[in-house]
Structures are given as C-alpha cells and as structure tokens.
Amino acid sequence: LLMDLRNVTRARDDLRFRGVKGTTGTQASFLELFDGDDEKVIQLDRKVTQMAGFTKSYSVTGQTYSRKVDYEVLAALAGLGCTIHKICSDIRLLASLKEMEEPFESSQIGSSAMAYKRNPMRCERCCSLARHLMVLANDPLHTASVQWFERTLDDSANR
C-alpha cells in the first residue's frame, strides 16, 4: 500500500494543467486579444491555471495534452487495484479455511441457497472493483499510441 500511495501521490503531483494555449498551442489568439503583449498572455495562463487548482501548466500543447498522462494516472490506480485485489483475495482464502472472517451482520444471509454460509462479501466487492481499476490502464495506452500528431479527438468516447 505504501508503494501505491507513493505512485498515486507522484501521479497527482506531476499533473499539469493544459493552460490557455489556443487550438494550435501557439497562443496566437490571445496575443491578438492583448495586442501582442506576451506578458499578459503569460499572466492569463498562470491565472487560469491557478484558478483551476493547478500549480503548473504544460509549456507546449495543442488541442490535447499527451495522452500518456492519462496512462500514468490510471497505471497508479491500477497498481492500487492490484494491491487491494491481493489483500482481499488473501482474506477470502483465509475465510475459506476458517482462519478469519469478515463481520457478519445480524440481518445478513450467506446466500439464497445456503443461508448459513458466511461469504466474505466486502472482499468480493473490493476484488470486483479492483479488477475494474486494473483494466482501465490499458485503454489510454491504445489512445496514446494512435494519437495522430496529437491532432485527433477520437478518444472522447472512451474517456
């Protein structure tokens, strides 16, 4: 879990804001708006970045940012999912050996077929969610690899 905390923290701390770069990344429309005063454009970029809750923005970006950023964030979350799955799977195995068990509420039943059964429902749910987290990291890899000159927005449907 400490490794996952480090990875999630790093991914969060490395995030940058796209900023106000315009559609081509040159900030030309903002330069025109401010009569060529590039200092005002820089100030606008900083102010919008701060208002969005970021401390840093990308220096250069077009309509999109590098989709590898999505992968880095989701890879950290997938790693956390892996750890959660491992811990909960171990608890489930220990429960099957009667070495430990989850709390069992007074109104809870084990299953419709075997009401006495004490399934580790919390761990089962965690494993299910963890599996979902683990597979999310695959999608941004495909998106990053086929992003034509960073000019396509065809990844919108899967985001």
C-alpha positions in Angstrom: 0.0 0.0 0.0 2.9 2.4 0.7 4.2 1.8 -2.9 0.7 2.6 -4.2 0.5 5.7 -2.1 3.8 6.9 -3.5 2.7 6.2 -7.1 -0.7 7.8 -6.7 0.9 10.8 -5.0 3.5 11.2 -7.7 0.9 10.9 -10.4 -1.2 13.6 -8.7 1.7 15.9 -8.1 3.0 15.5 -11.7 -0.3 16.6 -13.2 -0.2 19.8 -15.1 -3.0 22.0 -16.5 -3.3 22.3 -20.2 -3.5 26.0 -19.8 -4.7 28.6 -22.3 -2.7 27.8 -25.4 -5.4 28.0 -28.0 -6.2 25.3 -30.6 -2.7 25.2 -32.2 -0.8 25.7 -29.0 0.8 29.0 -30.1 -1.5 31.3 -28.0 -1.8 33.4 -31.2 -5.5 34.3 -30.5 -4.5 35.5 -27.0 -1.6 37.5 -28.4 -4.0 39.2 -30.8 -6.5 39.8 -28.0 -3.8 41.5 -25.9 -2.3 43.5 -28.9 0.9 41.4 -28.9 1.6 41.8 -25.2 3.1 38.3 -24.5 3.4 39.1 -20.7 -0.4 39.5 -20.5 -0.8 36.1 -22.2 1.6 34.5 -19.7 -0.2 36.1 -16.8 -3.6 34.9 -18.2 -2.2 31.4 -18.5 -0.9 31.5 -14.9 -4.1 32.9 -13.5 -6.4 30.3 -15.3 -4.0 27.5 -14.2 -4.2 28.7 -10.6 -8.0 29.2 -10.7 -8.3 25.6 -12.0 -6.4 24.4 -8.9 -3.0 23.6 -10.5 0.4 24.9 -9.7 1.9 24.1 -13.1 0.8 24.0 -16.7 2.3 22.5 -19.9 4.7 24.8 -21.7 3.6 23.4 -25.1 0.3 21.8 -26.0 -2.2 21.8 -28.8 -5.8 20.9 -28.6 -4.8 17.9 -26.5 -2.2 17.1 -23.9 -0.1 14.0 -24.2 -2.4 11.0 -23.6 0.4 9.3 -21.7 -0.6 11.5 -18.8 -3.9 9.5 -18.7 -1.9 6.3 -18.6 0.4 7.5 -15.8 -2.6 8.3 -13.6 -4.5 5.1 -14.4 -1.4 3.0 -14.0 -1.1 4.3 -10.5 -4.7 3.5 -9.8 -4.4 0.1 -11.4 -1.4 -0.7 -9.1 -3.6 0.3 -6.1 -6.3 -2.0 -7.5 -3.8 -4.9 -7.8 -2.8 -4.4 -4.1 -6.4 -4.3 -3.0 -7.2 -7.4 -5.0 -4.3 -9.3 -3.5 -5.2 -8.3 0.1 -8.9 -9.2 -0.4 -8.1 -12.4 -2.2 -5.9 -13.5 0.7 -8.7 -12.7 3.2 -11.1 -14.7 1.0 -8.8 -17.7 1.0 -8.2 -17.4 4.8 -12.0 -17.2 5.2 -12.5 -20.4 3.2 -10.0 -22.1 5.7 -11.9 -20.6 8.6 -8.8 -18.8 9.8 -10.5 -15.4 9.6 -13.8 -14.0 8.5 -15.5 -10.7 7.8 -18.0 -9.2 10.1 -21.4 -10.8 9.6 -24.4 -8.6 10.3 -27.4 -9.9 12.2 -29.7 -9.4 9.2 -27.2 -10.8 6.7 -27.7 -14.1 5.0 -24.9 -16.0 3.3 -26.6 -16.9 0.1 -30.1 -17.8 -1.2 -29.1 -21.4 -1.5 -27.1 -21.7 1.8 -28.3 -19.1 4.3 -25.7 -20.3 6.9 -22.8 -19.6 4.5 -20.6 -16.7 5.6 -19.3 -15.3 2.3 -16.7 -12.5 2.5 -19.0 -10.1 0.7 -16.9 -7.0 1.3 -13.8 -8.6 -0.1 -15.7 -9.9 -3.1 -16.9 -6.4 -3.8 -13.4 -5.0 -3.4 -12.0 -7.6 -5.8 -14.6 -6.8 -8.4 -13.9 -3.0 -8.2 -10.1 -3.7 -8.1 -10.4 -5.8 -11.3 -12.1 -2.9 -13.0 -9.4 -0.5 -11.9 -6.7 -2.8 -13.2 -8.1 -3.0 -16.7 -8.6 0.8 -17.1 -4.9 1.4 -17.7 -5.0 -0.5 -21.0 -7.2 2.0 -22.8 -5.0 5.1 -22.6 -2.1 3.1 -23.9 -4.0 2.5 -27.1 -5.1 6.1 -27.3 -1.6 7.5 -26.8 -0.2 5.2 -29.4 -2.6 6.2 -32.2 -3.0 9.9 -31.4 -2.1 11.3 -34.9 0.3 14.2 -34.3 -1.8 15.0 -31.2 -4.5 16.3 -33.5 -7.3 13.8 -33.2 -10.0 13.7 -30.6 -11.2 10.2 -31.4 -10.6 9.1 -27.8 -13.6 11.1 -26.5 -16.0 8.2 -26.5 -13.9 6.0 -24.2 -13.0 8.7 -21.7 
